[in-house]
């Protein structure tokens, strides 16, 4: 039986999966590709054994999972792909309806915490498959956020402007400025009922080797990234360098604080 592994098809995890599939024997692994929110459900239901999943999924259901320590998608400052775009300053959003991506639950939870706890704003977050269609403010994540931000930057650089310039907020940056701790967007989690054996141990070893090799070779990996259609090699590498792919005590403290604030906001 193969180990079923979730795969998020975003630029942030491209280096890890690229090296994993290129350099390691993956014949005993079955990859299931979905956006984070859907992978959360699949691993919760048991369809997937192991997955990089939204940190909020673990915080909501800690009894279901074990964490693969040493691995995450985190940032101590700007993450570069989780953006709130707004027509007004974030301080003026109280009472607004904000359209949010349906693809990620951690980012939506983070935005809710930021608005409530850091700005004292009570906003309605409305999940949408096309949040950018909202006039007031919207949240984009992942590759959609990278592409939209790139288009906006190009508009500001002399290209025709087809939409009003918006205030742009990187949620990772706001979190770090307010807490001094990293924000953990995603964790690698394993279902507790996943048979513990040589196959799982081998995958954890392969994942660690892929992380180490990927983070040491961003420049060569960038040439293979699908995002090269939208970003220069230098921009892709710079984006990856912002991401923290490990998980240490500081990350755990950030994760615990996020869980505490989610609970205080009634979101857990």
C-alpha positions in Angstrom: 0.0 0.0 0.0 1.3 3.5 -0.9 1.6 6.4 1.5 -0.9 9.0 0.4 0.7 12.5 0.5 -1.0 15.8 0.0 0.6 18.2 -2.4 -0.1 22.0 -2.5 0.4 23.3 -6.1 1.7 26.7 -5.0 5.0 28.3 -5.7 5.9 28.3 -2.0 6.3 24.5 -1.9 7.5 24.0 -5.4 11.2 23.7 -4.4 10.4 21.0 -1.8 8.3 18.8 -4.2 10.6 19.5 -7.1 13.6 18.0 -5.3 11.6 15.3 -3.6 10.3 13.9 -6.9 13.6 14.5 -8.7 16.1 13.1 -6.2 14.2 10.6 -4.0 12.5 7.3 -4.7 8.8 8.2 -4.7 7.5 4.8 -6.0 5.8 4.1 -2.7 4.2 7.5 -2.5 0.9 8.6 -4.0 0.6 12.4 -4.3 -2.8 14.1 -4.0 -2.8 17.6 -5.4 -5.3 20.1 -4.0 -5.4 23.7 -2.6 -4.9 23.9 1.2 -8.5 24.1 2.3 -9.4 21.0 0.3 -6.4 19.1 1.6 -7.4 20.0 5.1 -10.6 18.1 4.5 -9.0 15.2 2.8 -6.5 14.6 5.6 -9.2 15.1 8.2 -11.4 12.5 6.5 -8.5 10.0 6.2 -8.3 10.1 2.4 -4.7 11.5 2.8 -2.2 10.2 5.3 0.4 13.0 5.4 0.1 16.5 4.1 1.3 20.1 4.3 -1.8 21.6 5.8 -3.1 24.9 7.1 -1.9 25.5 10.6 -5.5 26.2 11.7 -6.4 22.6 10.7 -4.0 21.3 13.3 -5.1 23.8 15.9 -8.7 22.8 15.4 -8.1 19.1 15.5 -4.9 18.4 17.5 -6.2 15.0 18.6 -6.2 13.7 15.0 -2.6 14.6 14.0 1.1 14.4 14.8 3.4 17.2 13.5 6.4 16.4 11.5 8.8 18.7 13.4 11.4 20.6 11.5 9.0 21.5 8.6 6.6 24.3 7.9 5.7 27.2 5.7 6.4 30.2 7.9 7.8 33.7 7.9 9.3 36.2 10.3 8.1 39.2 8.5 6.6 39.5 5.0 5.7 36.2 3.4 5.2 37.8 0.0 2.1 35.8 -1.1 -0.7 36.5 1.5 -2.0 40.0 0.8 -5.0 42.1 1.8 -5.8 44.6 -1.0 -7.9 47.5 0.1 -9.3 50.7 -1.3 -8.9 52.3 2.1 -6.4 52.1 4.9 -6.7 49.0 7.0 -7.6 51.2 10.0 -10.7 52.4 8.2 -12.1 48.9 7.4 -14.3 48.6 10.6 -17.8 47.3 9.5 -16.7 46.4 6.0 -17.4 43.2 4.1 -14.1 41.7 2.9 -14.0 39.0 0.3 -11.5 36.2 1.1 -10.0 33.3 -0.8 -11.7 30.0 -0.5 -8.3 28.2 -0.8 -6.8 28.8 2.7 -8.2 28.7 6.2 -5.1 29.8 8.1 -4.9 33.1 6.1 -8.5 33.8 6.7 -8.2 33.1 10.4 -5.1 35.3 10.5 -6.9 38.2 8.8 -9.8 37.9 11.3 -7.3 37.9 14.2 -5.4 40.9 12.8 -8.6 43.0 12.3 -10.2 42.1 15.6 -7.1 42.0 17.9 -4.7 44.5 16.3 -7.1 47.1 14.8 -10.2 46.6 16.9 -12.3 46.2 13.7 -15.4 44.1 13.3 -15.5 43.0 9.7 -17.5 40.4 7.8 -15.3 38.0 5.9 -17.1 36.5 2.9 -15.5 33.4 1.2 -15.3 33.7 -2.6 -13.8 31.9 -5.5 -13.0 35.3 -7.0 -12.3 37.6 -4.1 -10.7 40.2 -6.4 -14.1 41.1 -7.7 -14.9 42.8 -4.4 -14.6 46.6 -4.6 -13.9 47.4 -1.0 -11.2 44.9 0.1 -10.2 41.4 -0.6 -7.7 38.7 0.5 -5.6 36.7 -2.0 -3.2 33.9 -1.2 -0.5 31.8 -2.9 0.1 32.1 -6.7 -3.1 34.2 -7.2 -1.6 36.8 -4.7 1.8 36.7 -6.4 0.2 37.3 -9.9 -2.2 40.0 -8.7 0.5 41.9 -6.8 2.8 41.7 -9.9 0.1 43.1 -12.1 -0.5 45.9 -9.6 3.2 46.7 -9.4 3.3 46.8 -13.2 0.4 49.3 -13.3 2.3 51.5 -10.9 5.4 51.4 -13.2 3.8 53.2 -16.1 1.5 50.6 -17.6 -2.2 51.3 -18.2 -4.2 51.2 -15.0 -7.3 49.2 -15.3 -8.2 49.3 -11.6 -7.7 51.8 -8.8 -4.5 51.5 -6.9 -5.1 49.7 -3.6 -3.5 49.7 -0.2 -1.6 46.4 0.0 -0.9 44.6 3.3 1.3 41.6 3.8 -0.3 39.6 6.7 2.9 37.9 7.7 4.5 41.4 8.1 1.7 42.7 10.2 1.8 39.6 12.5 5.5 39.8 13.0 5.4 43.6 13.7 2.7 43.1 16.3 4.0 39.9 18.0 7.7 39.6 17.3 7.1 35.9 16.5 7.0 34.0 13.2 3.7 33.1 11.7 3.2 29.4 10.8 1.0 29.3 7.7 1.2 25.6 7.1 2.5 22.5 9.0 3.4 19.0 7.8 1.0 16.8 9.7 0.4 13.0 9.9 -2.8 11.3 10.9 -2.3 9.5 14.2 -4.0 6.4 12.8 -1.5 6.3 9.9 0.5 3.1 10.3 3.8 3.9 11.8 6.4 2.0 10.0 9.4 2.1 7.8 7.5 3.8 4.9 6.5 6.8 7.1 10.0 7.0 8.5 11.5 6.9 5.0 9.2 9.7 3.9 10.2 11.9 6.8 13.9 11.2 5.9 13.2 12.0 2.2 11.3 15.2 3.2 14.2 16.4 5.3 16.7 15.7 2.6 14.5 17.5 0.0 14.1 20.5 2.2 17.9 20.8 2.9 18.8 20.4 -0.8 16.0 22.7 -2.0 16.9 25.6 0.4 20.5 25.4 -0.7 19.7 25.5 -4.4 16.9 28.0 -5.0 18.7 29.6 -8.0 18.8 26.4 -10.1 15.3 25.3 -9.1 13.8 28.7 -10.1 14.5 27.9 -13.7 11.9 25.1 -13.5 9.2 27.0 -11.6 5.8 27.6 -13.3 5.9 31.1 -11.8 8.7 32.0 -14.3 5.9 32.9 -16.7 5.0 35.8 -14.3 8.2 36.6 -12.3 11.9 36.9 -13.0 14.3 34.3 -11.7 15.5 36.8 -9.2 12.0 37.6 -7.9 11.2 33.9 -7.5 14.4 33.3 -5.5 13.8 36.3 -3.4 10.3 35.1 -2.6 11.6 31.7 -1.5 14.2 33.2 0.7 11.5 35.0 2.7 9.9 31.7 3.6 11.1 29.7 6.6 10.8 26.0 5.8 11.8 24.8 9.3 10.0 24.6 12.6 11.7 25.4 15.8 10.7 26.7 19.3 10.0 30.2 18.0 7.7 28.9 15.4 5.9 26.8 18.0 5.4 29.8 20.2 4.0 31.7 17.2 1.6 28.8 16.5 0.5 28.7 20.1 -0.2 32.4 20.2 -2.2 32.1 17.0 -4.3 29.4 18.6 -4.8 31.5 21.7 -6.0 34.5 19.7 -8.2 32.3 17.5 -9.8 30.9 20.7 -10.4 34.4 22.2 -12.0 35.4 18.9 -14.3 32.3 19.0 -12.7 30.9 15.9 -11.6 27.6 17.4 
